[in-house]
Amino acid sequence: MFDQIPASPTPLSQRLMTTFLGIYFAIFLSGTVIACFRWSRLMSLSGKITAGGYFVGLVLSAVFLLTAKSARPESYRWRMIALILVVTAP
């Protein structure tokens, strides 16, 4: 009877979540630096949107990385969704 009930998905471990957030932080940090050097002169609207997206992602990933140890395993999924939405929104 219980063989047909699927198991609930296991939450991400704290070490794996810290690794993912560190990778996102490095990507957003390098993207912010590249965007600032690339558009050091007069910045177009698309350049401002791209640089703003990198900066918001950098701040979010830094905050999530600093609070990763105190977060519940259920909130890891929502944090990753927030970071992915920041990347895909602009």
Secondary structure, DSSP 4 states (H G I P E B T S, - for coil): -GGGSPPPPPPPPHHHHHHHHHHHHHHHHHHHHHHHHHT-SSPPHHHHHHHHHHHHHHHHHHHHHHTTTTS-HHHHHHHHHHHHHHHH--
